[in-house]
Amino acid sequence: MINYIKESYNELKNHVTWTSWSEAQRLTVVVAVFSVVLALAIWGVDTVFSGVVGKYFEWIKS
């Protein structure tokens, strides 16, 4: 187990290419913006669908 941890640390330290801090910040902003846009799109579809289902059930009652 200790050997595995040492080898994993060595792999991360010497063989992984990390992005620069500015690139990581830029990508974080892209993910945050995309998440907000997707959440708004899902909210819009849900609102429309809820309205359609509500109207359908009102129509069936009549």
All heavy atoms as a GROMACS GRO file, in nm:
protein
  504
    1MET      N    1   0.083  -0.119   0.000
    1MET     CA    2   0.000   0.000   0.000
    1MET      C    3   0.087   0.126   0.000
    1MET      O    4   0.058   0.220  -0.072
    1MET     CB    5  -0.093  -0.004   0.123
    1MET     CG    6  -0.188   0.108   0.130
    1MET     SD    7  -0.311   0.092   0.000
    1MET     CE    8  -0.418   0.222   0.038
    2ILE      N    9   0.190   0.126   0.081
    2ILE     CA   10   0.282   0.241   0.087
    2ILE      C   11   0.350   0.260  -0.048
    2ILE      O   12   0.363   0.373  -0.096
    2ILE     CB   13   0.388   0.220   0.198
    2ILE    CG1   14   0.322   0.207   0.336
    2ILE    CG2   15   0.491   0.331   0.198
    2ILE    CD1   16   0.259   0.335   0.386
    3ASN      N   17   0.389   0.149  -0.111
    3ASN     CA   18   0.454   0.156  -0.242
    3ASN      C   19   0.359   0.216  -0.345
    3ASN      O   20   0.400   0.297  -0.429
    3ASN     CB   21   0.499   0.016  -0.285
    3ASN     CG   22   0.590   0.022  -0.406
    3ASN    OD1   23   0.664   0.118  -0.422
    3ASN    ND2   24   0.584  -0.080  -0.488
    4TYR      N   25   0.233   0.178  -0.342
    4TYR     CA   26   0.134   0.231  -0.434
    4TYR      C   27   0.121   0.383  -0.418
    4TYR      O   28   0.116   0.457  -0.517
    4TYR     CB   29  -0.002   0.164  -0.411
    4TYR     CG   30  -0.113   0.225  -0.491
    4TYR    CD1   31  -0.127   0.199  -0.626
    4TYR    CD2   32  -0.204   0.312  -0.430
    4TYR    CE1   33  -0.228   0.257  -0.700
    4TYR    CE2   34  -0.306   0.370  -0.502
    4TYR     CZ   35  -0.318   0.342  -0.637
    4TYR     OH   36  -0.419   0.400  -0.710
    5ILE      N   37   0.116   0.430  -0.295
    5ILE     CA   38   0.104   0.573  -0.269
    5ILE      C   39   0.227   0.647  -0.319
    5ILE      O   40   0.216   0.753  -0.382
    5ILE     CB   41   0.079   0.600  -0.119
    5ILE    CG1   42  -0.058   0.544  -0.079
    5ILE    CG2   43   0.090   0.748  -0.087
    5ILE    CD1   44  -0.087   0.545   0.068
    6LYS      N   45   0.345   0.592  -0.295
    6LYS     CA   46   0.468   0.656  -0.343
    6LYS      C   47   0.471   0.663  -0.494
    6LYS      O   48   0.508   0.765  -0.553
    6LYS     CB   49   0.591   0.579  -0.292
    6LYS     CG   50   0.620   0.600  -0.146
    6LYS     CD   51   0.742   0.519  -0.104
    6LYS     CE   52   0.770   0.534   0.043
    6LYS     NZ   53   0.886   0.453   0.086
    7GLU      N   54   0.434   0.554  -0.560
    7GLU     CA   55   0.434   0.552  -0.707
    7GLU      C   56   0.329   0.646  -0.764
    7GLU      O   57   0.353   0.712  -0.866
    7GLU     CB   58   0.410   0.410  -0.758
    7GLU     CG   59   0.529   0.319  -0.736
    7GLU     CD   60   0.502   0.176  -0.781
    7GLU    OE1   61   0.394   0.149  -0.837
    7GLU    OE2   62   0.591   0.091  -0.760
    8SER      N   63   0.215   0.655  -0.699
    8SER     CA   64   0.110   0.747  -0.745
    8SER      C   65   0.156   0.892  -0.732
    8SER      O   66   0.136   0.974  -0.823
    8SER     CB   67  -0.018   0.727  -0.664
    8SER     OG   68  -0.070   0.599  -0.685
    9TYR      N   69   0.218   0.924  -0.620
    9TYR     CA   70   0.270   1.059  -0.600
    9TYR      C   71   0.377   1.092  -0.704
    9TYR      O   72   0.378   1.200  -0.763
    9TYR     CB   73   0.327   1.073  -0.458
    9TYR     CG   74   0.386   1.209  -0.432
    9TYR    CD1   75   0.305   1.319  -0.407
    9TYR    CD2   76   0.524   1.228  -0.434
    9TYR    CE1   77   0.358   1.444  -0.384
    9TYR    CE2   78   0.579   1.353  -0.411
    9TYR     CZ   79   0.496   1.461  -0.386
    9TYR     OH   80   0.550   1.585  -0.365
   10ASN      N   81   0.466   0.998  -0.729
   10ASN     CA   82   0.571   1.017  -0.828
   10ASN      C   83   0.511   1.039  -0.967
   10ASN      O   84   0.558   1.124  -1.043
   10ASN     CB   85   0.666   0.897  -0.829
   10ASN     CG   86   0.782   0.918  -0.923
   10ASN    OD1   87   0.836   1.027  -0.933
   10ASN    ND2   88   0.821   0.812  -0.992
   11GLU      N   89   0.409   0.963  -1.001
   11GLU     CA   90   0.342   0.978  -1.130
   11GLU      C   91   0.281   1.117  -1.143
   11GLU      O   92   0.296   1.182  -1.246
   11GLU     CB   93   0.232   0.871  -1.143
   11GLU     CG   94   0.159   0.873  -1.274
   11GLU     CD   95   0.237   0.813  -1.389
   11GLU    OE1   96   0.331   0.735  -1.364
   11GLU    OE2   97   0.202   0.846  -1.505
   12LEU      N   98   0.212   1.162  -1.039
   12LEU     CA   99   0.151   1.295  -1.044
   12LEU      C  100   0.255   1.406  -1.050
   12LEU      O  101   0.236   1.507  -1.117
   12LEU     CB  102   0.061   1.316  -0.922
   12LEU     CG  103  -0.071   1.243  -0.922
   12LEU    CD1  104  -0.139   1.257  -0.787
   12LEU    CD2  105  -0.161   1.293  -1.031
   13LYS      N  106   0.364   1.388  -0.982
   13LYS     CA  107   0.466   1.492  -0.974
   13LYS      C  108   0.549   1.502  -1.103
   13LYS      O  109   0.581   1.611  -1.149
   13LYS     CB  110   0.558   1.464  -0.855
   13LYS     CG  111   0.658   1.574  -0.829
   13LYS     CD  112   0.736   1.548  -0.704
   13LYS     CE  113   0.838   1.658  -0.681
   13LYS     NZ  114   0.921   1.632  -0.565
   14ASN      N  115   0.581   1.386  -1.162
   14ASN     CA  116   0.677   1.387  -1.272
   14ASN      C  117   0.618   1.359  -1.411
   14ASN      O  118   0.684   1.390  -1.511
   14ASN     CB  119   0.786   1.284  -1.244
   14ASN     CG  120   0.864   1.318  -1.119
   14ASN    OD1  121   0.896   1.433  -1.094
   14ASN    ND2  122   0.890   1.218  -1.036
   15HIS      N  123   0.500   1.301  -1.420
   15HIS     CA  124   0.452   1.257  -1.550
   15HIS      C  125   0.320   1.319  -1.594
   15HIS      O  126   0.273   1.292  -1.703
   15HIS     CB  127   0.439   1.105  -1.553
   15HIS     CG  128   0.570   1.034  -1.528
   15HIS    ND1  129   0.672   1.033  -1.620
   15HIS    CD2  130   0.615   0.966  -1.422
   15HIS    CE1  131   0.774   0.966  -1.571
   15HIS    NE2  132   0.742   0.923  -1.449
   16VAL      N  133   0.259   1.399  -1.510
   16VAL     CA  134   0.132   1.462  -1.545
   16VAL      C  135   0.159   1.606  -1.587
   16VAL      O  136   0.235   1.677  -1.523
   16VAL     CB  137   0.034   1.460  -1.425
   16VAL    CG1  138  -0.092   1.538  -1.456
   16VAL    CG2  139   0.001   1.316  -1.389
   17THR      N  140   0.096   1.645  -1.699
   17THR     CA  141   0.109   1.783  -1.745
   17THR      C  142  -0.009   1.862  -1.690
   17THR      O  143  -0.124   1.835  -1.725
   17THR     CB  144   0.108   1.789  -1.900
   17THR    OG1  145   0.211   1.706  -1.950
   17THR    CG2  146   0.127   1.930  -1.948
   18TRP      N  147   0.020   1.956  -1.604
   18TRP     CA  148  -0.084   2.037  -1.542
   18TRP      C  149  -0.106   2.164  -1.624
   18TRP      O  150  -0.013   2.219  -1.681
   18TRP     CB  151  -0.044   2.075  -1.399
   18TRP     CG  152  -0.027   1.956  -1.311
   18TRP    CD1  153   0.089   1.892  -1.280
   18TRP    CD2  154  -0.130   1.884  -1.243
   18TRP    NE1  155   0.064   1.786  -1.198
   18TRP    CE2  156  -0.069   1.778  -1.173
   18TRP    CE3  157  -0.268   1.900  -1.235
   18TRP    CZ2  158  -0.143   1.690  -1.096
   18TRP    CZ3  159  -0.340   1.811  -1.158
   18TRP    CH2  160  -0.278   1.707  -1.089
   19THR      N  161  -0.230   2.210  -1.631
   19THR     CA  162  -0.257   2.335  -1.702
   19THR      C  163  -0.208   2.453  -1.618
   19THR      O  164  -0.194   2.442  -1.496
   19THR     CB  165  -0.408   2.352  -1.728
   19THR    OG1  166  -0.477   2.353  -1.603
   19THR    CG2  167  -0.462   2.240  -1.813
   20SER      N  168  -0.187   2.564  -1.687
   20SER     CA  169  -0.144   2.684  -1.615
   20SER      C  170  -0.260   2.738  -1.533
   20SER      O  171  -0.376   2.705  -1.555
   20SER     CB  172  -0.097   2.789  -1.715
   20SER     OG  173  -0.205   2.834  -1.794
   21TRP      N  174  -0.225   2.825  -1.437
   21TRP     CA  175  -0.327   2.881  -1.349
   21TRP      C  176  -0.427   2.964  -1.429
   21TRP      O  177  -0.548   2.956  -1.406
   21TRP     CB  178  -0.260   2.966  -1.241
   21TRP     CG  179  -0.356   3.029  -1.146
   21TRP    CD1  180  -0.381   3.162  -1.131
   21TRP    CD2  181  -0.443   2.962  -1.054
   21TRP    NE1  182  -0.477   3.182  -1.035
   21TRP    CE2  183  -0.517   3.060  -0.986
   21TRP    CE3  184  -0.465   2.829  -1.022
   21TRP    CZ2  185  -0.612   3.030  -0.888
   21TRP    CZ3  186  -0.560   2.799  -0.925
   21TRP    CH2  187  -0.631   2.898  -0.860
   22SER      N  188  -0.380   3.042  -1.526
   22SER     CA  189  -0.472   3.126  -1.605
   22SER      C  190  -0.564   3.038  -1.691
   22SER      O  191  -0.682   3.070  -1.708
   22SER     CB  192  -0.394   3.223  -1.693
   22SER     OG  193  -0.311   3.154  -1.783
   23GLU      N  194  -0.513   2.930  -1.745
   23GLU     CA  195  -0.596   2.838  -1.824
   23GLU      C  196  -0.700   2.771  -1.735
   23GLU      O  197  -0.816   2.756  -1.774
   23GLU     CB  198  -0.508   2.733  -1.891
   23GLU     CG  199  -0.584   2.635  -1.977
   23GLU     CD  200  -0.632   2.693  -2.108
   23GLU    OE1  201  -0.598   2.809  -2.140
   23GLU    OE2  202  -0.705   2.623  -2.180
   24ALA      N  203  -0.663   2.732  -1.615
   24ALA     CA  204  -0.758   2.671  -1.522
   24ALA      C  205  -0.869   2.770  -1.484
   24ALA      O  206  -0.986   2.732  -1.477
   24ALA     CB  207  -0.685   2.622  -1.397
   25GLN      N  208  -0.833   2.895  -1.462
   25GLN     CA  209  -0.933   2.997  -1.431
   25GLN      C  210  -1.028   3.018  -1.549
   25GLN      O  211  -1.149   3.028  -1.531
   25GLN     CB  212  -0.866   3.129  -1.395
   25GLN     CG  213  -0.800   3.128  -1.260
   25GLN     CD  214  -0.729   3.259  -1.230
   25GLN    OE1  215  -0.670   3.320  -1.319
   25GLN    NE2  216  -0.732   3.300  -1.105
   26ARG      N  217  -0.972   3.025  -1.670
   26ARG     CA  218  -1.055   3.045  -1.789
   26ARG      C  219  -1.152   2.930  -1.808
   26ARG      O  220  -1.271   2.950  -1.834
   26ARG     CB  221  -0.966   3.059  -1.913
   26ARG     CG  222  -1.042   3.097  -2.040
   26ARG     CD  223  -0.951   3.102  -2.161
   26ARG     NE  224  -0.906   2.971  -2.200
   26ARG     CZ  225  -0.978   2.883  -2.270
   26ARG    NH1  226  -1.102   2.912  -2.304
   26ARG    NH2  227  -0.929   2.765  -2.304
   27LEU      N  228  -1.104   2.808  -1.792
   27LEU     CA  229  -1.190   2.692  -1.808
   27LEU      C  230  -1.296   2.684  -1.698
   27LEU      O  231  -1.409   2.640  -1.722
   27LEU     CB  232  -1.105   2.564  -1.811
   27LEU     CG  233  -1.017   2.547  -1.934
   27LEU    CD1  234  -0.928   2.425  -1.919
   27LEU    CD2  235  -1.099   2.539  -2.060
   28THR      N  236  -1.262   2.730  -1.579
   28THR     CA  237  -1.361   2.734  -1.470
   28THR      C  238  -1.474   2.830  -1.504
   28THR      O  239  -1.591   2.799  -1.482
   28THR     CB  240  -1.293   2.776  -1.338
   28THR    OG1  241  -1.192   2.681  -1.307
   28THR    CG2  242  -1.393   2.785  -1.225
   29VAL      N  243  -1.441   2.944  -1.561
   29VAL     CA  244  -1.543   3.041  -1.602
   29VAL      C  245  -1.630   2.981  -1.713
   29VAL      O  246  -1.753   2.995  -1.711
   29VAL     CB  247  -1.478   3.174  -1.647
   29VAL    CG1  248  -1.580   3.266  -1.714
   29VAL    CG2  249  -1.413   3.243  -1.529
   30VAL      N  250  -1.569   2.912  -1.808
   30VAL     CA  251  -1.646   2.850  -1.916
   30VAL      C  252  -1.745   2.748  -1.859
   30VAL      O  253  -1.862   2.745  -1.898
   30VAL     CB  254  -1.551   2.783  -2.019
   30VAL    CG1  255  -1.627   2.695  -2.115
   30VAL    CG2  256  -1.473   2.889  -2.095
   31VAL      N  257  -1.700   2.665  -1.767
   31VAL     CA  258  -1.787   2.564  -1.706
   31VAL      C  259  -1.900   2.631  -1.628
   31VAL      O  260  -2.016   2.589  -1.635
   31VAL     CB  261  -1.705   2.469  -1.616
   31VAL    CG1  262  -1.796   2.383  -1.531
   31VAL    CG2  263  -1.614   2.382  -1.701
   32ALA      N  264  -1.869   2.737  -1.553
   32ALA     CA  265  -1.972   2.806  -1.475
   32ALA      C  266  -2.077   2.869  -1.566
   32ALA      O  267  -2.197   2.856  -1.541
   32ALA     CB  268  -1.907   2.914  -1.387
   33VAL      N  269  -2.034   2.934  -1.673
   33VAL     CA  270  -2.128   2.997  -1.767
   33VAL      C  271  -2.214   2.890  -1.834
   33VAL      O  272  -2.336   2.904  -1.844
   33VAL     CB  273  -2.052   3.083  -1.871
   33VAL    CG1  274  -2.144   3.125  -1.985
   33VAL    CG2  275  -1.991   3.205  -1.804
   34PHE      N  276  -2.152   2.782  -1.879
   34PHE     CA  277  -2.227   2.674  -1.943
   34PHE      C  278  -2.328   2.614  -1.845
   34PHE      O  279  -2.442   2.584  -1.885
   34PHE     CB  280  -2.132   2.566  -1.993
   34PHE     CG  281  -2.203   2.453  -2.062
   34PHE    CD1  282  -2.252   2.467  -2.190
   34PHE    CD2  283  -2.223   2.334  -1.996
   34PHE    CE1  284  -2.319   2.364  -2.254
   34PHE    CE2  285  -2.289   2.228  -2.057
   34PHE     CZ  286  -2.337   2.244  -2.187
   35SER      N  287  -2.291   2.599  -1.720
   35SER     CA  288  -2.381   2.543  -1.620
   35SER      C  289  -2.503   2.634  -1.600
   35SER      O  290  -2.616   2.584  -1.590
   35SER     CB  291  -2.309   2.524  -1.487
   35SER     OG  292  -2.206   2.430  -1.501
   36VAL      N  293  -2.482   2.764  -1.593
   36VAL     CA  294  -2.593   2.858  -1.576
   36VAL      C  295  -2.684   2.855  -1.698
   36VAL      O  296  -2.807   2.850  -1.685
   36VAL     CB  297  -2.540   3.001  -1.548
   36VAL    CG1  298  -2.651   3.104  -1.558
   36VAL    CG2  299  -2.472   3.007  -1.413
   37VAL      N  300  -2.626   2.855  -1.818
   37VAL     CA  301  -2.706   2.850  -1.940
   37VAL      C  302  -2.788   2.722  -1.947
   37VAL      O  303  -2.908   2.724  -1.979
   37VAL     CB  304  -2.616   2.867  -2.065
   37VAL    CG1  305  -2.692   2.836  -2.193
   37VAL    CG2  306  -2.558   3.007  -2.070
   38LEU      N  307  -2.726   2.610  -1.915
   38LEU     CA  308  -2.798   2.483  -1.917
   38LEU      C  309  -2.908   2.480  -1.812
   38LEU      O  310  -3.019   2.432  -1.840
   38LEU     CB  311  -2.700   2.367  -1.895
   38LEU     CG  312  -2.759   2.227  -1.907
   38LEU    CD1  313  -2.814   2.203  -2.046
   38LEU    CD2  314  -2.655   2.123  -1.872
   39ALA      N  315  -2.882   2.532  -1.693
   39ALA     CA  316  -2.985   2.537  -1.589
   39ALA      C  317  -3.104   2.623  -1.633
   39ALA      O  318  -3.220   2.585  -1.612
   39ALA     CB  319  -2.926   2.592  -1.459
   40LEU      N  320  -3.077   2.736  -1.697
   40LEU     CA  321  -3.186   2.821  -1.746
   40LEU      C  322  -3.264   2.752  -1.857
   40LEU      O  323  -3.388   2.763  -1.862
   40LEU     CB  324  -3.130   2.954  -1.795
   40LEU     CG  325  -3.079   3.049  -1.687
   40LEU    CD1  326  -3.010   3.170  -1.750
   40LEU    CD2  327  -3.192   3.093  -1.596
   41ALA      N  328  -3.196   2.680  -1.944
   41ALA     CA  329  -3.265   2.606  -2.050
   41ALA      C  330  -3.355   2.498  -1.992
   41ALA      O  331  -3.471   2.482  -2.034
   41ALA     CB  332  -3.163   2.546  -2.147
   42ILE      N  333  -3.306   2.425  -1.895
   42ILE     CA  334  -3.386   2.319  -1.832
   42ILE      C  335  -3.505   2.381  -1.759
   42ILE      O  336  -3.617   2.330  -1.765
   42ILE     CB  337  -3.300   2.235  -1.737
   42ILE    CG1  338  -3.201   2.151  -1.819
   42ILE    CG2  339  -3.385   2.145  -1.648
   42ILE    CD1  340  -3.098   2.078  -1.737
   43TRP      N  341  -3.483   2.494  -1.690
   43TRP     CA  342  -3.593   2.564  -1.622
   43TRP      C  343  -3.699   2.606  -1.723
   43TRP      O  344  -3.820   2.590  -1.699
   43TRP     CB  345  -3.539   2.684  -1.547
   43TRP     CG  346  -3.647   2.772  -1.492
   43TRP    CD1  347  -3.723   2.750  -1.381
   43TRP    CD2  348  -3.693   2.895  -1.547
   43TRP    NE1  349  -3.812   2.853  -1.365
   43TRP    CE2  350  -3.797   2.943  -1.465
   43TRP    CE3  351  -3.655   2.969  -1.659
   43TRP    CZ2  352  -3.862   3.062  -1.492
   43TRP    CZ3  353  -3.721   3.087  -1.686
   43TRP    CH2  354  -3.824   3.133  -1.602
   44GLY      N  355  -3.658   2.659  -1.838
   44GLY     CA  356  -3.753   2.702  -1.940
   44GLY      C  357  -3.834   2.585  -1.995
   44GLY      O  358  -3.957   2.594  -2.008
   45VAL      N  359  -3.768   2.476  -2.027
   45VAL     CA  360  -3.838   2.359  -2.078
   45VAL      C  361  -3.934   2.305  -1.972
   45VAL      O  362  -4.048   2.268  -2.002
   45VAL     CB  363  -3.737   2.251  -2.124
   45VAL    CG1  364  -3.807   2.119  -2.153
   45VAL    CG2  365  -3.661   2.299  -2.246
   46ASP      N  366  -3.891   2.301  -1.849
   46ASP     CA  367  -3.976   2.252  -1.740
   46ASP      C  368  -4.099   2.341  -1.722
   46ASP      O  369  -4.210   2.291  -1.703
   46ASP     CB  370  -3.895   2.246  -1.610
   46ASP     CG  371  -3.977   2.193  -1.494
   46ASP    OD1  372  -4.029   2.080  -1.505
   46ASP    OD2  373  -3.990   2.266  -1.393
   47THR      N  374  -4.081   2.472  -1.730
   47THR     CA  375  -4.192   2.565  -1.716
   47THR      C  376  -4.294   2.545  -1.828
   47THR      O  377  -4.414   2.538  -1.804
   47THR     CB  378  -4.141   2.710  -1.715
   47THR    OG1  379  -4.049   2.726  -1.607
   47THR    CG2  380  -4.255   2.809  -1.700
   48VAL      N  381  -4.245   2.536  -1.951
   48VAL     CA  382  -4.334   2.515  -2.065
   48VAL      C  383  -4.406   2.381  -2.052
   48VAL      O  384  -4.527   2.372  -2.071
   48VAL     CB  385  -4.256   2.524  -2.198
   48VAL    CG1  386  -4.342   2.476  -2.315
   48VAL    CG2  387  -4.207   2.666  -2.221
   49PHE      N  388  -4.333   2.276  -2.019
   49PHE     CA  389  -4.392   2.144  -2.007
   49PHE      C  390  -4.496   2.140  -1.896
   49PHE      O  391  -4.603   2.081  -1.912
   49PHE     CB  392  -4.283   2.040  -1.981
   49PHE     CG  393  -4.333   1.898  -1.984
   49PHE    CD1  394  -4.373   1.840  -2.103
   49PHE    CD2  395  -4.339   1.824  -1.868
   49PHE    CE1  396  -4.420   1.710  -2.105
   49PHE    CE2  397  -4.386   1.693  -1.869
   49PHE     CZ  398  -4.426   1.636  -1.989
   50SER      N  399  -4.468   2.205  -1.784
   50SER     CA  400  -4.565   2.210  -1.674
   50SER      C  401  -4.692   2.281  -1.718
   50SER      O  402  -4.804   2.238  -1.684
   50SER     CB  403  -4.506   2.282  -1.553
   50SER     OG  404  -4.398   2.209  -1.501
   51GLY      N  405  -4.678   2.390  -1.791
   51GLY     CA  406  -4.794   2.461  -1.841
   51GLY      C  407  -4.877   2.377  -1.937
   51GLY      O  408  -5.000   2.374  -1.929
   52VAL      N  409  -4.809   2.306  -2.027
   52VAL     CA  410  -4.879   2.220  -2.123
   52VAL      C  411  -4.954   2.108  -2.051
   52VAL      O  412  -5.070   2.080  -2.081
   52VAL     CB  413  -4.780   2.163  -2.227
   52VAL    CG1  414  -4.845   2.054  -2.310
   52VAL    CG2  415  -4.728   2.275  -2.316
   53VAL      N  416  -4.889   2.044  -1.955
   53VAL     CA  417  -4.953   1.936  -1.881
   53VAL      C  418  -5.071   1.990  -1.800
   53VAL      O  419  -5.178   1.928  -1.795
   53VAL     CB  420  -4.851   1.864  -1.789
   53VAL    CG1  421  -4.921   1.770  -1.693
   53VAL    CG2  422  -4.750   1.788  -1.874
   54GLY      N  423  -5.056   2.108  -1.739
   54GLY     CA  424  -5.165   2.169  -1.665
   54GLY      C  425  -5.284   2.198  -1.755
   54GLY      O  426  -5.400   2.170  -1.718
   55LYS      N  427  -5.259   2.255  -1.871
   55LYS     CA  428  -5.368   2.283  -1.967
   55LYS      C  429  -5.434   2.154  -2.014
   55LYS      O  430  -5.556   2.148  -2.031
   55LYS     CB  431  -5.315   2.361  -2.087
   55LYS     CG  432  -5.269   2.499  -2.055
   55LYS     CD  433  -5.385   2.588  -2.015
   55LYS     CE  434  -5.333   2.728  -1.987
   55LYS     NZ  435  -5.435   2.815  -1.936
   56TYR      N  436  -5.356   2.051  -2.034
   56TYR     CA  437  -5.410   1.922  -2.078
   56TYR      C  438  -5.507   1.866  -1.973
   56TYR      O  439  -5.617   1.823  -2.008
   56TYR     CB  440  -5.296   1.824  -2.104
   56TYR     CG  441  -5.343   1.683  -2.134
   56TYR    CD1  442  -5.400   1.653  -2.257
   56TYR    CD2  443  -5.333   1.583  -2.039
   56TYR    CE1  444  -5.444   1.524  -2.284
   56TYR    CE2  445  -5.376   1.454  -2.065
   56TYR     CZ  446  -5.432   1.425  -2.189
   56TYR     OH  447  -5.476   1.298  -2.215
   57PHE      N  448  -5.469   1.871  -1.846
   57PHE     CA  449  -5.556   1.819  -1.742
   57PHE      C  450  -5.680   1.906  -1.723
   57PHE      O  451  -5.787   1.857  -1.691
   57PHE     CB  452  -5.481   1.798  -1.611
   57PHE     CG  453  -5.396   1.673  -1.612
   57PHE    CD1  454  -5.258   1.679  -1.602
   57PHE    CD2  455  -5.456   1.549  -1.624
   57PHE    CE1  456  -5.181   1.565  -1.604
   57PHE    CE2  457  -5.380   1.434  -1.625
   57PHE     CZ  458  -5.242   1.440  -1.615
   58GLU      N  459  -5.667   2.038  -1.741
   58GLU     CA  460  -5.785   2.124  -1.738
   58GLU      C  461  -5.879   2.089  -1.852
   58GLU      O  462  -6.002   2.086  -1.834
   58GLU     CB  463  -5.743   2.271  -1.749
   58GLU     CG  464  -5.686   2.330  -1.624
   58GLU     CD  465  -5.646   2.475  -1.642
   58GLU    OE1  466  -5.697   2.543  -1.737
   58GLU    OE2  467  -5.563   2.523  -1.564
   59TRP      N  468  -5.826   2.063  -1.968
   59TRP     CA  469  -5.906   2.027  -2.085
   59TRP      C  470  -5.978   1.895  -2.063
   59TRP      O  471  -6.092   1.879  -2.101
   59TRP     CB  472  -5.814   2.019  -2.208
   59TRP     CG  473  -5.883   1.978  -2.334
   59TRP    CD1  474  -5.975   2.050  -2.404
   59TRP    CD2  475  -5.867   1.855  -2.402
   59TRP    NE1  476  -6.015   1.979  -2.514
   59TRP    CE2  477  -5.950   1.859  -2.515
   59TRP    CE3  478  -5.788   1.741  -2.379
   59TRP    CZ2  479  -5.958   1.754  -2.604
   59TRP    CZ3  480  -5.797   1.638  -2.470
   59TRP    CH2  481  -5.881   1.642  -2.580
   60ILE      N  482  -5.910   1.798  -1.998
   60ILE     CA  483  -5.971   1.666  -1.972
   60ILE      C  484  -6.086   1.679  -1.871
   60ILE      O  485  -6.188   1.612  -1.884
   60ILE     CB  486  -5.864   1.567  -1.924
   60ILE    CG1  487  -5.779   1.524  -2.038
   60ILE    CG2  488  -5.927   1.446  -1.858
   60ILE    CD1  489  -5.681   1.416  -2.010
   61LYS      N  490  -6.070   1.766  -1.770
   61LYS     CA  491  -6.175   1.785  -1.668
   61LYS      C  492  -6.302   1.841  -1.730
   61LYS      O  493  -6.412   1.810  -1.685
   61LYS     CB  494  -6.128   1.878  -1.558
   61LYS     CG  495  -6.037   1.816  -1.458
   61LYS     CD  496  -6.006   1.919  -1.351
   61LYS     CE  497  -5.913   1.865  -1.246
   61LYS     NZ  498  -5.882   1.966  -1.144
   62SER      N  499  -6.287   1.927  -1.830
   62SER     CA  500  -6.404   1.993  -1.888
   62SER      C  501  -6.492   1.903  -1.968
   62SER      O  502  -6.473   1.805  -2.017
   62SER     CB  503  -6.357   2.106  -1.982
   62SER     OG  504  -6.277   2.195  -1.912
   0.00000   0.00000   0.00000
